[in-house]
Amino acid sequence: MSKTLTRMDLSEAVFREVGLSRNESAQLVESVLQHMSDALVEGETVKISSFGTFSVREKAKRMGRNPKTGDEVPISPRRVLSFRPSHLMKDRVAAGNSK
């Protein structure tokens, strides 16, 4: 069974590791996530060294196909969020799989 890391888990880690109160830890995590979200909404790139890069890409209008019916359907232009892990993160995840 896989576990999901949540905001609460991050707040608890800050509480244990940094020593802020639980409330301050939760506020710090919320503040960091809000800054990241705001930057992405503005079209900025968010790069976290040794972790990865979050960026927003503009996708053009294109034709798609309904897999059920085979009909061609226009897909409207949109902004999508992408994440590119750093080489260190890729290596760390790969090493975790080989254990």
Secondary structure, 3 states (H helix, E strand, C coil): CCCCCCHHHHHHHHHHHHCCCHHHHHHHHHHHHHHHHHHHHCCCCEEECCCEEEEEEEECCEEEECCCCCCEEEECCEEEEEEEECHHHHHHHHHHHCC
